């Protein structure tokens, strides 16, 4: 695994497409979020979305090349992650139309809906034979901002 800084508010990982790498990705992203004082609720949900995207890349890319995971905090208020593989790709438009939660007893099919739910912007770019990029964005809801919003709503 290769980790680079790429700036004061970013991290870039180059990770082997192996399930055992998932823990290290979660640890690195969690440390990045903690270093930048991202509130727990935002950090947990964003980390879940990144983890799902990475797990999907491992399972579906079918490539031996590294998966690139990059996270940044833009303007102190917007988390952005990209997860990129050079795998087999797929028809993203068709898959996104199907991105609904499966039956409660189904064992698979929750990845895309989870990523969608835990982010403010979710995008998949993929072309059969040319790999996949997942872009995840989430606005950081700072504690002071929540209180202000509550005061305005009263």
Secondary structure, 3 states (H helix, E strand, C coil): CEEECCCCCEEEEEECCCHHHHHHHHHHHHHHHHHCCCCHHHHHHHHHHHHHHHHHHHHHCCCCCCEEEEEEEECCCEEEEEEEECCCCCCHHHHHHCCCCCCCCCCCCCHHHHHHHCCCEEEEEECCCCCEEEEEEEECCCHHHHHHHHHHHC
